């Protein structure tokens, strides 16, 4: 596959990812993550993430910028409530967190690079997002 790929949601891997609490322990919330890209030699990352109602994503940061696009439910970033059709840009190395709305949420997450790191406030060093608790 060079320069072109079509992926349907029925063909993408789905994983259940535990979320962390503010102390770094695994919380009671999990995310359902459908990983559309990377596939083959694709150099971009595209995921669909579904969170249950009131799921908390604690403050963290990545070493690359990302865009979140809300498909269903809502996400609350501080004073900003993002509903379907809302897009959120988060720059590289910007610490942020959010809470899923009362009906949960589903959003698309896009990053321009593959293999970004994720750092939580309690981490001394970045860890790979893939497989991180």
N, C-alpha and C positions, 0 to 999 in steps of 0.2 A: 504494500500500500504506500504509494508515494504521492503526497499532496492532496489526497481526496479520500474521504471515508464517510460512510453512512452507517449509523448505529440506531437500532430501534430499542425502545425501553425493555422489550421482552428478551433481548439478547445481552443485557448488561449485567455485570456482577452486582449483587446486593450484599451489603454487610451491615451488621448491627454493631454500632460503635458506642461503647459506654461513655458517658460524660463525666467530667470531674467536678468535685465540689470545691469550695474556696480553700480547703486545706490540702487539696491535691489527691484526695482519696476518690475512688470511683463512686459516683453518686447513684441514686436510684433511677435516674433518667437515662434512656438510651436514644440514639439517633438511628434512623434507617437511612442508609446512604447507598444510592444507585450511582455507580461510577461509569459515566458515558465515555469519557476520555481521560487519560491517554489510551489509545489503541494503536497498535503497530508503531510507526515512527512519529506519531503525533507529538507535538511539543507543547500542547496546551492541556489544561485540566478543566473538566466540566463534570459537576456532580449535581444530583438532585438529593436534597436532604429533607427528611420529614421528622419533626419533633412532636412529642405529645404535649397536651395542654400544660402550661406553666413550667415547661422544662427550662432550666437555667443553664446558659452557656457562660461560664465564668470568664472574667477578663483574661485575655491572652493576646498574643500577637504572632504574626507570620513574617517571614523575611521577604515576602513578595506581596504585591497589591492584589486585591480581589474585588469582585463585584458580586453582590447577592441580589437576586431578583425574586420577589415574593410571588408565588403562584396561588397559595391558598392559606387561609387563616391570617394570622398577624404575628409580627415580631416587634418587640418594644426595645428600642435602643435609648435608654435614658428618657428624655422628654419626647422622643420621636416614635410614634406608632406607625409602623409600615404595614400596609394592607396590600392585597393582590394588585399588581401593576406597579408597585414601588420598587425602585432600584436603589441600592446602597453601595457606594464606593468606599473601600477601606484601604488606605495607603499602606505600603510596606512599613513594618516596624511600628504600627499604630496599635496601641493596646485598646481592645474593645471587648464588650460582652453584651449579652442580650437575653431576653426572656421570651419564650413562645407565648402567644396569646391564649385566651381561655378555650379556644377551639384547636389549639396546636398550630402548627404551621408547616408549610412545604415551600422550599425555596431552591432556586438554582444557584450554584456557587461556581464562578468562573475565575480561573487564575491563568495568567499568561505564561507560567512556567510549570514544570512537573517536578514534584518532589520537594515542595516547600517545607520549611520547618515550622514548628509551633512551640511557643514558649509561654508557660504559665508563670505568674508572679513567684510561685514557690520553687520553680526550677532554677537550678544554677546554670544549666546549659540547655540549648535547644535539643529537642528530640525529634526524630522523624515523625511526621503526622501519621504515616502508615503504621498501624499496629500500636500506636501510643495509647496507653490507657486513659 
